[in-house]
Amino acid sequence: MTHDNTPAVPHLGDIPDEDLDQALDLVYLAFHLTPADKTHAYYRQLLRDGTRIGARDGGRLAGVAGAHRLTLSVPGGQLPCAALDFVSVAPTHRRRGVLTSMIGELWRRCAADGQPLACLWASESAIYGRYGFAAATETCRVEIDSSRPLALRIAPDRRPLRLLDPAEAPALLAARYDASLAHRAGRFTRDEAWWREHVLDLDGARGGADRGGLGPVRVVALGADGETPGGYAVYRTRPANDGGPGAVAVAELEAESAPAAAALWSYLAAIDLTSTVRIGARPADDPLLYLAADRDQVRVTGQGPCMWLRLVDVRAALCARSWAAPAALVLDLRDGELPANAGRFRLTATPAGATWEPTAEDPDLSLDVRELSAVYLGGTPLRRFAHAGLVTEHTPGAVRRLDAALETDWLPFTADHD
């Protein structure tokens, strides 16, 4: 007689409100966190408001996975998206299938809730590729030497600049931000609570004024009182001290045009008693990089993947986005996690829409859902994966035809990380 000593996978289920603190204790253990009371309350509300999946062993949580119910801008529209967060497994339960089980439960809930997309920010990118996630947006870190006037190649917008009360900013800035969703994929829609808690951190739960020695949040808008701003910037400042010169830290900048952006960057670079402007996340095609007359003054200090995306329902995702050029291709798609996505399908895309239907025809392309997820928002050409041997082109020119159809005028960009 033999005995199977393989540990059983913990039981999956919802996390009730009374176990939220226990769930967060596991998150803090996994990520080595010791948050202040106000930050703990912030995390608790975040977890409470979203999807909560727990893996239990003997009544105790051994795994936690949360997901925010968000709406993501995609080329030509918006789609519901499950944004994973708080994903943690107890160190005593590693390599027992806990994470795989929780991800499987997430797929079931996405289907039930009508969410064709899922996304996350990967603390360990090697983990999530095997579940079909891929980096779909990139950001760059930018630094401006503001010890001298910012040299630009165009004239800034001449409308007045005004400082806003941050508490009043959500109502005044929402229209400008919402306009950006139509031309940049990868962005989340926002309600007032998201503005107040996540963007502006008005109650300081995310670190507030003491984060890195930075002062309180400031908001500057372009345009006269009573009109929709032509642009705005959210920023903080740090005075000169023993650790270095005074600096401006920009959290977000939106502008309706290049001259509007030039006016805001000029303002930020001219703030007294500072000599550096640091921007933690900007699009890889940010016009600032081309507006600058001296690229030694405006430097990209880092660039890398940001939001990871997963097509949970491939047909719904492909049929919901817009297409830049017609394409009729047969794709042989692999998906080891979600069998309904796998198989041979004919994609017929036109600027008026797309269809995705099963077929027995010979494939033009063979690829994994991971690569299809990476190119979905238009940020990465499929040919890069073909050159790396991750996409097989059976019909010459098929890769370039799909690239032309997926192309967008602006690269996708994601700044929100919660």
C-alpha positions as CSV (number, residue, x, y, z in Angstrom):
1,M,0.0,0.0,0.0
2,T,1.4,3.4,-0.9
3,H,0.7,6.8,0.6
4,D,0.5,10.1,-1.3
5,N,2.3,12.7,0.9
6,T,1.6,15.6,-1.5
7,P,0.0,18.4,0.5
8,A,-3.5,19.2,-0.5
9,V,-4.3,22.5,-2.2
10,P,-6.1,24.7,0.3
11,H,-9.8,25.3,-0.1
12,L,-10.8,28.3,-2.2
13,G,-13.5,30.8,-1.4
14,D,-14.5,34.4,-0.7
15,I,-12.8,36.4,2.0
16,P,-15.6,37.8,4.3
17,D,-15.3,41.3,5.8
18,E,-14.4,39.9,9.2
19,D,-11.2,38.3,7.7
20,L,-9.9,41.3,5.9
21,D,-7.3,42.1,8.6
22,Q,-6.1,38.5,8.5
23,A,-5.8,38.7,4.7
24,L,-3.8,41.9,4.9
25,D,-1.5,40.4,7.6
26,L,-0.7,37.7,5.0
27,V,-0.1,40.4,2.4
28,Y,2.3,42.3,4.7
29,L,4.1,39.1,5.5
30,A,4.6,38.3,1.8
31,F,5.7,41.8,0.8
32,H,7.6,42.7,4.0
33,L,5.4,45.6,4.8
34,T,4.7,47.4,8.1
35,P,2.1,50.1,7.1
36,A,0.9,52.9,9.4
37,D,-2.6,52.7,10.7
38,K,-3.9,55.2,8.1
39,T,-2.3,53.2,5.2
40,H,-3.7,49.9,6.6
41,A,-7.2,51.5,6.6
42,Y,-6.6,52.5,3.0
43,Y,-5.5,49.0,2.0
44,R,-8.4,47.5,3.9
45,Q,-10.9,49.6,2.0
46,L,-9.3,48.7,-1.4
47,L,-9.5,45.0,-0.6
48,R,-13.0,45.3,0.7
49,D,-14.3,47.0,-2.5
50,G,-13.0,44.5,-4.9
51,T,-13.0,40.8,-5.7
52,R,-11.6,38.8,-2.8
53,I,-10.3,35.2,-3.3
54,G,-8.9,33.3,-0.3
55,A,-7.1,29.9,-0.1
56,R,-7.6,28.3,3.3
57,D,-5.8,25.6,5.1
58,G,-7.4,24.5,8.4
59,G,-9.4,27.7,8.7
60,R,-6.4,30.0,8.2
61,L,-5.7,31.9,5.0
62,A,-2.7,30.5,3.1
63,G,-3.3,32.6,0.0
64,V,-4.9,35.9,-1.0
65,A,-5.8,37.4,-4.3
66,G,-7.8,40.6,-4.9
67,A,-9.0,42.3,-8.0
68,H,-10.3,45.8,-8.6
69,R,-13.2,46.1,-11.0
70,L,-12.0,48.7,-13.3
71,T,-12.6,49.9,-16.9
72,L,-9.6,50.1,-19.2
73,S,-9.3,52.2,-22.3
74,V,-8.5,50.1,-25.4
75,P,-8.1,51.3,-29.0
76,G,-11.4,52.7,-30.0
77,G,-13.3,52.1,-26.7
78,Q,-13.3,50.8,-23.2
79,L,-13.6,47.4,-21.6
80,P,-14.2,46.0,-18.1
81,C,-10.9,44.8,-16.6
82,A,-10.0,42.8,-13.4
83,A,-6.9,44.5,-12.0
84,L,-5.1,42.0,-9.7
85,D,-3.7,43.2,-6.4
86,F,-2.7,41.9,-3.0
87,V,-1.6,38.5,-4.6
88,S,0.1,36.7,-1.7
89,V,0.9,33.1,-0.7
90,A,2.1,32.2,2.8
91,P,5.8,31.1,2.8
92,T,4.7,27.8,4.4
93,H,2.5,27.0,1.4
94,R,4.8,27.8,-1.6
95,R,4.9,25.4,-4.6
96,R,1.6,23.8,-3.6
97,G,-0.5,25.1,-6.4
98,V,-2.1,27.9,-4.3
99,L,-1.4,30.7,-6.8
100,T,-2.5,28.6,-9.7
101,S,-5.7,27.7,-8.0
102,M,-6.5,31.4,-7.2
103,I,-5.7,32.5,-10.7
104,G,-8.1,29.8,-12.0
105,E,-10.8,31.0,-9.7
106,L,-10.1,34.6,-11.0
107,W,-10.7,33.4,-14.6
108,R,-14.1,31.9,-13.5
109,R,-15.1,35.2,-11.9
110,C,-14.0,37.2,-14.9
111,A,-16.3,35.2,-17.1
112,A,-19.2,35.5,-14.6
113,D,-18.6,39.3,-14.3
114,G,-18.2,39.9,-18.0
115,Q,-14.5,41.0,-17.8
116,P,-12.6,40.1,-21.0
117,L,-9.4,41.6,-19.7
118,A,-7.2,41.2,-16.6
119,C,-4.1,43.2,-15.7
120,L,-1.5,43.5,-13.0
121,W,1.8,45.1,-12.0
122,A,4.3,42.3,-11.7
123,S,6.5,42.3,-8.6
124,E,8.1,39.1,-10.1
125,S,7.6,39.1,-13.8
126,A,8.8,35.5,-14.3
127,I,5.7,34.3,-12.4
128,Y,2.9,35.8,-14.4
129,G,4.0,35.0,-17.9
130,R,3.0,31.4,-17.4
131,Y,-0.6,32.5,-16.7
132,G,-0.8,34.4,-20.0
133,F,0.1,37.9,-18.8
134,A,2.5,40.0,-20.8
135,A,3.8,43.6,-20.6
136,A,1.5,45.7,-22.7
137,T,2.5,49.2,-21.7
138,E,5.9,50.8,-21.1
139,T,6.8,53.9,-19.1
140,C,9.9,56.0,-19.0
141,R,11.3,58.0,-16.1
142,V,12.4,61.5,-17.1
143,E,14.5,64.1,-15.5
144,I,14.7,67.8,-16.4
145,D,17.7,69.9,-15.4
146,S,15.9,73.0,-14.2
147,S,18.9,74.9,-13.0
148,R,18.5,76.9,-16.2
149,P,15.4,77.9,-18.2
150,L,13.8,75.0,-20.0
151,A,14.7,75.3,-23.7
152,L,11.8,74.2,-26.0
153,R,11.4,74.2,-29.8
154,I,7.9,75.6,-29.8
155,A,6.2,78.5,-28.1
156,P,4.1,77.5,-25.0
157,D,0.4,78.1,-24.8
158,R,-0.2,81.7,-23.6
159,R,-3.3,81.0,-21.5
160,P,-3.0,81.7,-17.8
161,L,-1.8,79.1,-15.3
162,R,-3.6,78.9,-11.9
163,L,-3.1,76.8,-8.8
164,L,-6.1,74.7,-7.8
165,D,-7.3,73.7,-4.4
166,P,-6.6,69.9,-4.5
167,A,-9.9,69.2,-2.9
168,E,-11.7,70.9,-5.8
169,A,-9.4,69.4,-8.5
170,P,-11.3,66.2,-9.3
171,A,-14.4,68.1,-10.6
172,L,-12.2,70.5,-12.6
173,L,-9.7,68.0,-14.1
174,A,-11.9,65.0,-14.9
175,A,-12.9,66.3,-18.3
176,R,-9.3,66.8,-19.4
177,Y,-8.3,63.4,-18.1
178,D,-11.3,61.7,-19.7
179,A,-10.4,63.2,-23.1
180,S,-7.1,61.3,-22.9
181,L,-8.8,57.9,-22.8
182,A,-9.9,58.2,-26.4
183,H,-6.4,58.5,-27.9
184,R,-4.3,56.5,-25.4
185,A,-5.1,52.9,-24.5
186,G,-4.1,51.4,-21.2
187,R,-5.7,54.0,-19.0
188,F,-8.4,53.5,-16.4
189,T,-11.6,55.5,-16.0
190,R,-11.9,57.4,-12.7
191,D,-14.6,58.3,-10.3
192,E,-14.2,61.1,-7.7
193,A,-13.1,58.6,-5.0
194,W,-10.3,57.4,-7.3
195,W,-9.1,60.9,-7.9
196,R,-9.2,61.8,-4.2
197,E,-7.6,58.6,-2.8
198,H,-5.4,57.3,-5.5
199,V,-4.3,60.3,-7.6
200,L,-4.3,63.2,-5.1
201,D,-3.9,61.2,-1.9
202,L,-5.9,63.9,-0.1
203,D,-6.0,62.1,3.3
204,G,-2.3,61.1,3.1
205,A,-3.1,57.4,3.4
206,R,-0.6,56.5,0.7
207,G,2.3,58.3,2.3
208,G,1.2,61.9,1.9
209,A,3.4,64.9,2.6
210,D,6.2,62.8,4.3
211,R,6.8,60.6,1.3
212,G,10.5,60.9,0.5
213,G,10.6,64.4,2.1
214,L,8.1,65.7,-0.4
215,G,5.6,68.4,0.5
216,P,1.8,68.4,0.0
217,V,0.3,67.7,-3.4
218,R,-0.1,70.7,-5.7
219,V,-2.2,71.1,-8.8
220,V,-1.7,73.6,-11.6
221,A,-4.1,74.0,-14.5
222,L,-3.8,75.8,-17.8
223,G,-6.7,78.1,-18.7
224,A,-9.0,80.7,-17.1
225,D,-11.3,80.1,-14.3
226,G,-14.6,78.6,-15.5
227,E,-13.3,76.8,-18.6
228,T,-12.2,73.2,-19.0
229,P,-8.4,73.3,-18.5
230,G,-6.2,72.9,-21.5
231,G,-4.0,70.8,-19.3
232,Y,-2.9,70.2,-15.7
233,A,-0.1,68.9,-13.6
234,V,-0.1,67.2,-10.2
235,Y,3.2,67.5,-8.4
236,R,5.0,67.9,-5.1
237,T,8.2,69.7,-4.2
238,R,11.1,69.0,-1.9
239,P,13.3,71.7,-0.6
240,A,17.1,71.7,-0.8
241,N,18.7,69.8,2.1
242,D,21.7,67.8,2.9
243,G,20.4,65.0,0.7
244,G,20.5,67.2,-2.4
245,P,19.0,70.2,-4.3
246,G,15.4,71.2,-4.3
247,A,13.3,69.1,-6.6
248,V,9.9,68.9,-8.2
249,A,8.3,65.4,-8.4
250,V,5.6,65.2,-11.1
251,A,2.9,62.6,-10.5
252,E,0.7,63.3,-13.6
253,L,0.6,65.8,-16.5
254,E,-2.2,65.9,-19.1
255,A,-2.4,68.4,-22.0
256,E,-4.7,68.8,-25.0
257,S,-1.9,69.9,-27.3
258,A,1.9,70.3,-27.5
259,P,1.8,74.0,-26.7
260,A,-0.3,73.3,-23.6
261,A,2.2,70.7,-22.5
262,A,5.0,73.1,-23.2
263,A,3.4,75.7,-20.9
264,L,3.1,73.2,-18.1
265,W,6.6,71.8,-18.4
266,S,8.0,75.4,-18.5
267,Y,6.1,76.2,-15.3
268,L,7.4,73.1,-13.5
269,A,11.0,73.8,-14.6
270,A,10.8,77.4,-13.3
271,I,9.7,76.7,-9.7
272,D,11.9,78.7,-7.4
273,L,14.5,77.0,-5.2
274,T,14.5,73.8,-7.2
275,S,16.9,72.6,-9.8
276,T,15.5,69.2,-10.9
277,V,12.2,68.0,-12.2
278,R,11.7,64.3,-11.9
279,I,8.8,62.4,-13.5
280,G,8.4,58.8,-12.5
281,A,6.1,57.7,-15.3
282,R,5.6,59.1,-18.8
283,P,4.7,57.5,-22.1
284,A,7.5,56.2,-24.2
285,D,6.4,58.7,-27.0
286,D,5.9,61.7,-24.7
287,P,6.0,64.9,-26.8
288,L,8.3,66.4,-24.2
289,L,11.1,64.2,-25.5
290,Y,10.8,65.9,-28.9
291,L,9.8,69.4,-27.7
292,A,13.1,69.7,-25.8
293,A,15.7,71.8,-27.6
294,D,18.5,70.3,-25.6
295,R,18.1,66.5,-24.9
296,D,20.9,66.8,-22.4
297,Q,18.6,69.0,-20.3
298,V,15.6,66.5,-20.7
299,R,16.9,63.0,-20.1
300,V,15.3,59.6,-20.0
301,T,16.7,58.0,-16.9
302,G,15.0,54.6,-17.2
303,Q,12.4,52.8,-19.3
304,G,10.6,49.5,-18.7
305,P,7.4,47.5,-18.7
306,C,4.5,48.8,-16.6
307,M,1.1,47.2,-16.9
308,W,0.8,43.5,-17.7
309,L,-2.3,42.5,-19.6
310,R,-4.1,39.2,-20.2
311,L,-6.9,38.5,-22.7
312,V,-9.3,36.5,-20.7
313,D,-11.9,36.4,-23.5
314,V,-10.0,36.7,-26.7
315,R,-13.0,37.0,-29.0
316,A,-14.7,39.8,-26.9
317,A,-11.4,41.7,-26.6
318,L,-10.5,41.6,-30.3
319,C,-14.1,42.4,-31.4
320,A,-14.3,45.4,-29.1
321,R,-11.2,47.3,-30.2
322,S,-10.7,49.4,-33.3
323,W,-8.4,48.5,-36.2
324,A,-6.2,50.8,-38.2
325,A,-6.1,48.7,-41.4
326,P,-8.0,45.7,-42.8
327,A,-6.6,42.2,-42.1
328,A,-7.9,38.7,-42.8
329,L,-5.7,36.2,-41.1
330,V,-6.0,32.7,-39.6
331,L,-4.4,32.5,-36.2
332,D,-3.5,29.3,-34.4
333,L,-3.7,30.4,-30.8
334,R,-2.3,28.5,-27.8
335,D,-3.7,29.1,-24.3
336,G,-2.8,26.6,-21.6
337,E,-5.0,28.3,-19.0
338,L,-8.2,29.0,-20.8
339,P,-9.1,26.2,-23.4
340,A,-11.9,28.2,-24.8
341,N,-9.4,30.7,-26.3
342,A,-7.2,28.0,-27.8
343,G,-7.5,26.8,-31.4
344,R,-7.5,28.0,-34.9
345,F,-9.5,31.2,-35.6
346,R,-10.1,33.5,-38.6
347,L,-9.6,37.2,-37.6
348,T,-11.4,39.5,-40.1
349,A,-10.6,43.1,-39.1
350,T,-11.6,46.3,-40.8
351,P,-11.8,49.9,-39.6
352,A,-15.5,49.2,-39.0
353,G,-15.0,46.3,-36.7
354,A,-13.8,42.7,-36.4
355,T,-15.0,39.1,-36.3
356,W,-13.2,36.1,-34.7
357,E,-14.5,32.7,-35.8
358,P,-13.3,29.1,-35.5
359,T,-11.9,27.7,-38.7
360,A,-10.2,24.6,-40.1
361,E,-8.1,26.6,-42.6
362,D,-4.3,26.5,-42.5
363,P,-2.9,29.1,-40.2
364,D,-1.1,32.3,-41.3
365,L,0.4,32.7,-37.8
366,S,0.9,30.6,-34.7
367,L,1.4,32.3,-31.3
368,D,0.6,32.1,-27.6
369,V,-2.1,34.2,-25.9
370,R,0.8,35.8,-24.0
371,E,2.1,37.4,-27.2
372,L,-1.4,38.4,-28.4
373,S,-2.0,40.1,-25.0
374,A,1.3,42.0,-25.4
375,V,0.4,43.5,-28.8
376,Y,-3.4,44.0,-28.1
377,L,-3.1,47.7,-27.0
378,G,-0.8,48.6,-29.9
379,G,2.3,49.2,-27.8
380,T,4.6,46.4,-29.1
381,P,4.8,45.3,-32.7
382,L,4.2,41.6,-33.2
383,R,7.3,41.4,-35.4
384,R,9.5,41.8,-32.3
385,F,8.1,38.5,-31.0
386,A,8.5,36.9,-34.4
387,H,12.1,38.0,-34.5
388,A,12.6,36.3,-31.1
389,G,11.1,33.1,-32.3
390,L,7.9,33.4,-30.3
391,V,5.6,33.8,-33.2
392,T,5.6,31.5,-36.3
393,E,4.7,33.1,-39.6
394,H,3.4,30.5,-42.0
395,T,2.3,33.0,-44.6
396,P,4.9,35.6,-45.7
397,G,3.8,39.1,-44.7
398,A,1.2,38.0,-42.2
399,V,3.1,39.5,-39.2
400,R,3.3,42.9,-40.9
401,R,-0.4,42.8,-41.9
402,L,-1.4,42.2,-38.3
403,D,0.9,44.9,-37.1
404,A,-0.6,47.4,-39.5
405,A,-4.1,46.5,-38.3
406,L,-3.1,46.8,-34.6
407,E,-1.2,50.1,-35.0
408,T,-2.3,53.2,-32.9
409,D,-1.4,56.8,-33.3
410,W,-0.3,57.0,-29.6
411,L,1.5,54.4,-27.6
412,P,-0.6,52.9,-24.7
413,F,0.3,54.3,-21.3
414,T,-0.6,53.5,-17.8
415,A,0.3,55.7,-14.8
416,D,-2.2,54.4,-12.1
417,H,-0.6,51.6,-10.1
418,D,-3.5,50.7,-7.8
